[in-house]
Amino acid sequence: MKLLRNDPSTDIAIFRFENADIPVAPIGDAKTLKVGHLVLSLARSSDGNIRATMGGVSALGGA
């Protein structure tokens, strides 16, 4: 494991794992999203901070 970058102010770090037998979360496709799926969202908010939200899909097609 190698630390590539970190940001103490946001408590986020990026690591590189080589030759590691670890599970990888696939990037999802909104077209296959279904009610009940577990989702994770990462975004930079208007104040510049990074936000992470995790939850389950409760409905589709809303505005």
N, CA, C and O atoms as a GROMACS GRO file, in nm:
protein
  252
    1MET      N    1   0.085  -0.117   0.000
    1MET     CA    2   0.000   0.000   0.000
    1MET      C    3   0.090   0.123   0.000
    1MET      O    4   0.187   0.131   0.074
    2LYS      N    5   0.054   0.220  -0.086
    2LYS     CA    6   0.131   0.343  -0.096
    2LYS      C    7   0.036   0.462  -0.086
    2LYS      O    8  -0.064   0.469  -0.157
    3LEU      N    9   0.069   0.555   0.002
    3LEU     CA   10  -0.009   0.678   0.015
    3LEU      C   11   0.027   0.768  -0.102
    3LEU      O   12   0.143   0.808  -0.117
    4LEU      N   13  -0.072   0.801  -0.185
    4LEU     CA   14  -0.049   0.889  -0.299
    4LEU      C   15  -0.070   1.035  -0.264
    4LEU      O   16   0.005   1.122  -0.308
    5ARG      N   17  -0.173   1.060  -0.185
    5ARG     CA   18  -0.205   1.199  -0.150
    5ARG      C   19  -0.296   1.201  -0.028
    5ARG      O   20  -0.376   1.108  -0.009
    6ASN      N   21  -0.286   1.304   0.053
    6ASN     CA   22  -0.379   1.319   0.164
    6ASN      C   23  -0.408   1.466   0.189
    6ASN      O   24  -0.330   1.554   0.154
    7ASP      N   25  -0.522   1.489   0.250
    7ASP     CA   26  -0.564   1.624   0.283
    7ASP      C   27  -0.616   1.623   0.427
    7ASP      O   28  -0.732   1.589   0.450
    8PRO      N   29  -0.532   1.659   0.522
    8PRO     CA   30  -0.573   1.656   0.662
    8PRO      C   31  -0.695   1.742   0.693
    8PRO      O   32  -0.770   1.711   0.786
    9SER      N   33  -0.717   1.849   0.617
    9SER     CA   34  -0.831   1.936   0.647
    9SER      C   35  -0.964   1.870   0.615
    9SER      O   36  -1.066   1.907   0.674
   10THR      N   37  -0.966   1.774   0.522
   10THR     CA   38  -1.089   1.703   0.489
   10THR      C   39  -1.086   1.558   0.535
   10THR      O   40  -1.185   1.486   0.519
   11ASP      N   41  -0.973   1.514   0.591
   11ASP     CA   42  -0.957   1.378   0.642
   11ASP      C   43  -0.979   1.274   0.530
   11ASP      O   44  -1.041   1.170   0.551
   12ILE      N   45  -0.926   1.306   0.410
   12ILE     CA   46  -0.936   1.216   0.296
   12ILE      C   47  -0.796   1.181   0.249
   12ILE      O   48  -0.707   1.267   0.246
   13ALA      N   49  -0.776   1.056   0.213
   13ALA     CA   50  -0.648   1.011   0.160
   13ALA      C   51  -0.672   0.920   0.041
   13ALA      O   52  -0.775   0.852   0.032
   14ILE      N   53  -0.575   0.918  -0.051
   14ILE     CA   54  -0.581   0.830  -0.167
   14ILE      C   55  -0.463   0.734  -0.158
   14ILE      O   56  -0.348   0.777  -0.147
   15PHE      N   57  -0.493   0.605  -0.164
   15PHE     CA   58  -0.391   0.503  -0.156
   15PHE      C   59  -0.387   0.422  -0.284
   15PHE      O   60  -0.488   0.412  -0.354
   16ARG      N   61  -0.273   0.364  -0.315
   16ARG     CA   62  -0.260   0.270  -0.425
   16ARG      C   63  -0.228   0.133  -0.365
   16ARG      O   64  -0.135   0.118  -0.286
   17PHE      N   65  -0.308   0.034  -0.405
   17PHE     CA   66  -0.287  -0.103  -0.361
   17PHE      C   67  -0.241  -0.184  -0.481
   17PHE      O   68  -0.313  -0.193  -0.580
   18GLU      N   69  -0.125  -0.242  -0.473
   18GLU     CA   70  -0.075  -0.326  -0.582
   18GLU      C   71  -0.071  -0.471  -0.536
   18GLU      O   72  -0.033  -0.501  -0.423
   19ASN      N   73  -0.110  -0.559  -0.626
   19ASN     CA   74  -0.110  -0.702  -0.598
   19ASN      C   75  -0.190  -0.736  -0.472
   19ASN      O   76  -0.153  -0.826  -0.397
   20ALA      N   77  -0.297  -0.665  -0.452
   20ALA     CA   78  -0.381  -0.689  -0.335
   20ALA      C   79  -0.510  -0.758  -0.379
   20ALA      O   80  -0.571  -0.720  -0.479
   21ASP      N   81  -0.549  -0.858  -0.307
   21ASP     CA   82  -0.673  -0.929  -0.337
   21ASP      C   83  -0.784  -0.870  -0.250
   21ASP      O   84  -0.826  -0.930  -0.151
   22ILE      N   85  -0.830  -0.751  -0.290
   22ILE     CA   86  -0.934  -0.682  -0.214
   22ILE      C   87  -1.053  -0.653  -0.306
   22ILE      O   88  -1.034  -0.633  -0.426
   23PRO      N   89  -1.173  -0.651  -0.251
   23PRO     CA   90  -1.290  -0.621  -0.336
   23PRO      C   91  -1.290  -0.475  -0.380
   23PRO      O   92  -1.243  -0.387  -0.308
   24VAL      N   93  -1.344  -0.452  -0.497
   24VAL     CA   94  -1.352  -0.317  -0.553
   24VAL      C   95  -1.498  -0.285  -0.578
   24VAL      O   96  -1.572  -0.366  -0.635
   25ALA      N   97  -1.540  -0.167  -0.537
   25ALA     CA   98  -1.677  -0.123  -0.562
   25ALA      C   99  -1.687  -0.071  -0.705
   25ALA      O  100  -1.611   0.017  -0.744
   26PRO      N  101  -1.780  -0.125  -0.783
   26PRO     CA  102  -1.793  -0.078  -0.921
   26PRO      C  103  -1.862   0.058  -0.927
   26PRO      O  104  -1.941   0.093  -0.840
   27ILE      N  105  -1.829   0.134  -1.030
   27ILE     CA  106  -1.899   0.260  -1.055
   27ILE      C  107  -2.034   0.223  -1.112
   27ILE      O  108  -2.043   0.144  -1.206
   28GLY      N  109  -2.139   0.278  -1.057
   28GLY     CA  110  -2.274   0.242  -1.097
   28GLY      C  111  -2.320   0.308  -1.225
   28GLY      O  112  -2.257   0.400  -1.277
   29ASP      N  113  -2.432   0.260  -1.274
   29ASP     CA  114  -2.496   0.315  -1.393
   29ASP      C  115  -2.639   0.350  -1.353
   29ASP      O  116  -2.716   0.262  -1.315
   30ALA      N  117  -2.675   0.478  -1.362
   30ALA     CA  118  -2.807   0.524  -1.318
   30ALA      C  119  -2.920   0.453  -1.392
   30ALA      O  120  -3.031   0.444  -1.341
   31LYS      N  121  -2.893   0.403  -1.512
   31LYS     CA  122  -2.996   0.334  -1.590
   31LYS      C  123  -3.036   0.200  -1.528
   31LYS      O  124  -3.144   0.150  -1.555
   32THR      N  125  -2.948   0.142  -1.446
   32THR     CA  126  -2.978   0.013  -1.384
   32THR      C  127  -3.016   0.026  -1.237
   32THR      O  128  -3.035  -0.075  -1.169
   33LEU      N  129  -3.027   0.149  -1.188
   33LEU     CA  130  -3.059   0.175  -1.048
   33LEU      C  131  -3.200   0.127  -1.015
   33LEU      O  132  -3.294   0.147  -1.093
   34LYS      N  133  -3.215   0.063  -0.899
   34LYS     CA  134  -3.345   0.012  -0.856
   34LYS      C  135  -3.371   0.052  -0.711
   34LYS      O  136  -3.277   0.076  -0.634
   35VAL      N  137  -3.497   0.058  -0.674
   35VAL     CA  138  -3.534   0.085  -0.535
   35VAL      C  139  -3.472  -0.024  -0.449
   35VAL      O  140  -3.481  -0.143  -0.480
   36GLY      N  141  -3.411   0.018  -0.340
   36GLY     CA  142  -3.346  -0.076  -0.249
   36GLY      C  143  -3.195  -0.084  -0.267
   36GLY      O  144  -3.126  -0.135  -0.179
   37HIS      N  145  -3.143  -0.035  -0.379
   37HIS     CA  146  -2.998  -0.036  -0.399
   37HIS      C  147  -2.930   0.057  -0.298
   37HIS      O  148  -2.983   0.163  -0.265
   38LEU      N  149  -2.815   0.016  -0.251
   38LEU     CA  150  -2.733   0.098  -0.162
   38LEU      C  151  -2.644   0.187  -0.249
   38LEU      O  152  -2.581   0.138  -0.343
   39VAL      N  153  -2.639   0.316  -0.219
   39VAL     CA  154  -2.561   0.410  -0.300
   39VAL      C  155  -2.471   0.497  -0.212
   39VAL      O  156  -2.501   0.523  -0.095
   40LEU      N  157  -2.362   0.542  -0.271
   40LEU     CA  158  -2.268   0.633  -0.206
   40LEU      C  159  -2.246   0.751  -0.300
   40LEU      O  160  -2.219   0.732  -0.418
   41SER      N  161  -2.257   0.872  -0.248
   41SER     CA  162  -2.237   0.992  -0.327
   41SER      C  163  -2.124   1.074  -0.266
   41SER      O  164  -2.122   1.097  -0.146
   42LEU      N  165  -2.031   1.118  -0.349
   42LEU     CA  166  -1.923   1.207  -0.307
   42LEU      C  167  -1.934   1.334  -0.391
   42LEU      O  168  -1.944   1.326  -0.514
   43ALA      N  169  -1.931   1.449  -0.328
   43ALA     CA  170  -1.943   1.575  -0.402
   43ALA      C  171  -1.876   1.688  -0.326
   43ALA      O  172  -1.859   1.682  -0.204
   44ARG      N  173  -1.837   1.789  -0.399
   44ARG     CA  174  -1.782   1.910  -0.337
   44ARG      C  175  -1.897   2.010  -0.324
   44ARG      O  176  -1.961   2.045  -0.422
   45SER      N  177  -1.921   2.056  -0.202
   45SER     CA  178  -2.032   2.148  -0.177
   45SER      C  179  -1.993   2.291  -0.215
   45SER      O  180  -1.878   2.318  -0.247
   46SER      N  181  -2.090   2.380  -0.212
   46SER     CA  182  -2.065   2.519  -0.252
   46SER      C  183  -1.964   2.589  -0.163
   46SER      O  184  -1.901   2.687  -0.205
   47ASP      N  185  -1.946   2.540  -0.039
   47ASP     CA  186  -1.846   2.602   0.049
   47ASP      C  187  -1.708   2.541   0.030
   47ASP      O  188  -1.614   2.575   0.102
   48GLY      N  189  -1.694   2.450  -0.069
   48GLY     CA  190  -1.564   2.392  -0.101
   48GLY      C  191  -1.531   2.265  -0.028
   48GLY      O  192  -1.429   2.202  -0.057
   49ASN      N  193  -1.613   2.224   0.066
   49ASN     CA  194  -1.588   2.101   0.140
   49ASN      C  195  -1.639   1.980   0.063
   49ASN      O  196  -1.734   1.990  -0.015
   50ILE      N  197  -1.577   1.866   0.086
   50ILE     CA  198  -1.622   1.742   0.024
   50ILE      C  199  -1.723   1.675   0.116
   50ILE      O  200  -1.700   1.662   0.236
   51ARG      N  201  -1.834   1.634   0.059
   51ARG     CA  202  -1.941   1.570   0.134
   51ARG      C  203  -1.959   1.427   0.084
   51ARG      O  204  -1.949   1.400  -0.035
   52ALA      N  205  -1.985   1.338   0.175
   52ALA     CA  206  -2.015   1.199   0.141
   52ALA      C  207  -2.150   1.163   0.202
   52ALA      O  208  -2.176   1.192   0.319
   53THR      N  209  -2.234   1.101   0.122
   53THR     CA  210  -2.366   1.059   0.168
   53THR      C  211  -2.387   0.915   0.125
   53THR      O  212  -2.357   0.879   0.011
   54MET      N  213  -2.438   0.834   0.215
   54MET     CA  214  -2.465   0.694   0.183
   54MET      C  215  -2.609   0.663   0.225
   54MET      O  216  -2.656   0.710   0.329
   55GLY      N  217  -2.676   0.585   0.143
   55GLY     CA  218  -2.814   0.550   0.178
   55GLY      C  219  -2.873   0.455   0.076
   55GLY      O  220  -2.806   0.410  -0.016
   56GLY      N  221  -2.999   0.426   0.096
   56GLY     CA  222  -3.070   0.336   0.006
   56GLY      C  223  -3.165   0.414  -0.084
   56GLY      O  224  -3.220   0.516  -0.043
   57VAL      N  225  -3.183   0.365  -0.206
   57VAL     CA  226  -3.275   0.428  -0.300
   57VAL      C  227  -3.417   0.394  -0.257
   57VAL      O  228  -3.452   0.277  -0.246
   58SER      N  229  -3.499   0.496  -0.233
   58SER     CA  230  -3.635   0.475  -0.189
   58SER      C  231  -3.738   0.500  -0.299
   58SER      O  232  -3.852   0.453  -0.289
   59ALA      N  233  -3.700   0.572  -0.402
   59ALA     CA  234  -3.793   0.601  -0.513
   59ALA      C  235  -3.713   0.638  -0.636
   59ALA      O  236  -3.598   0.679  -0.626
   60LEU      N  237  -3.774   0.624  -0.751
   60LEU     CA  238  -3.711   0.662  -0.878
   60LEU      C  239  -3.803   0.754  -0.955
   60LEU      O  240  -3.925   0.750  -0.937
   61GLY      N  241  -3.747   0.838  -1.041
   61GLY     CA  242  -3.826   0.922  -1.129
   61GLY      C  243  -3.875   1.052  -1.069
   61GLY      O  244  -3.954   1.122  -1.133
   62GLY      N  245  -3.832   1.085  -0.950
   62GLY     CA  246  -3.876   1.210  -0.888
   62GLY      C  247  -3.798   1.329  -0.941
   62GLY      O  248  -3.699   1.314  -1.013
   63ALA      N  249  -3.844   1.445  -0.905
   63ALA     CA  250  -3.773   1.566  -0.949
   63ALA      C  251  -3.702   1.630  -0.833
   63ALA      O  252  -3.637   1.733  -0.849
   0.00000   0.00000   0.00000
